[in-house]
Amino acid sequence: MKKSKYLFVGITFLLSFGCALFVAMQVFPNNPFSKTHSKVENTLENKIQDGDLIFQTSESSQCEAVRIATNSKFSHCGLIYNINGNWFVFEAVQPVKLTRLEDWIQHGKEHKYLVKRLKNADKVLTPATLQKMKDYSQVFMGKDYDAYFEWSDTRIYCSELIWKIYKNGAGIELSKLKQLKDFNLTDPRAQKLVKERYGNDIPLEEKVVAPSDLVDSDLLKTVIDTY
């Protein structure tokens, strides 16, 4: 009799626990007590690699002029680095700095982004090469943003930063350099920016690399595209 009583209590407990667990899984599909990330975070972290390039659409007036001049929706970019198990974007803003990946994504228009990778990254971006790239990156840490798009290391802008790190850290030229005159400077918004920056002395021969040049590089492949 006593055994039957304990058996009944045991079965009742298991049924109650099972029902509670089922309800909890319906209300909280991602177990709030587990260490797993959300589906989006997990997907992102599983897909990205050290040294990937990431692009977004910024909404400042300067970035709008860049999009117009380059005929591209992309106006800002950075390098994805894994540092001590955490994901960052090394970017040229004011000043050049590391930004947590999730924060960087939030800064873009509608939080959309594009991730690109070397087609032969598994062979080329060895741990030694990646470390060389990171070591070279320190040359630019804390430097001022270059609003004049000059091809010098005194100040630096986003796509220039990536191009030079790959060139000097990995020995790879991601794209051919262009000149300022190669871009669309006829639009009034682009002309306004150029006038503000240079007055009547526009350095049309200045070497330039734009985010769009990197996006279109034949050396890269698309890893993630949320546009």
Protein Blocks (a to p, Z undefined) as FASTA:
>chain_A
ZZmmmmmmmmmmmmmmmmmmmmmmmmmmpafkbmbdcfklmmmmmmpcehiacddddfbf
klmmmmmmnopabfbdcddddeehiacddddddddddddfklmmmmpghhiacddddfkl
mmmmgfklmmmmmmmmmmmgopacdfkopabfkbccfklmmmmmmmmmnopafbacddfk
lpcckbmklmmmmmmmnommccfkbccddfklmmmpmkbccfbdcZZ
